[in-house]
Amino acid sequence: MKQSSGASRRHMPTSPFKPPPPAPPAEQFSVNDQVTHDRYGLGVVTGVEDDAAVVVDFGSRQERITAPFKKLYKL
């Protein structure tokens, strides 16, 4: 059995199969942005670490949330 090379395949315009949708752009956060998190609730961004993580103050606690920010939304 031949293994795939891992390279993405080219999609023909007449193909009945849809190409995969492009990945959405990563959310960018800056200091003092108001955010909400599915687990921790409302908070304010207090620090940004090179688009790899953000530090958010949720009032009773501070959390470091790493990328990708799936549960963190900017208000």
HELIX and SHEET records of a PDB file:
SHEET    1   A 5 GLN A  62  THR A  66  0                                        
SHEET    2   A 5 ALA A  53  ASP A  57 -1                                        
SHEET    3   A 5 GLY A  41  GLU A  49 -1                                        
SHEET    4   A 5 GLN A  34  HIS A  37 -1                                        
SHEET    5   A 5 LEU A  72  LYS A  74 -1                                        
END                                                                             
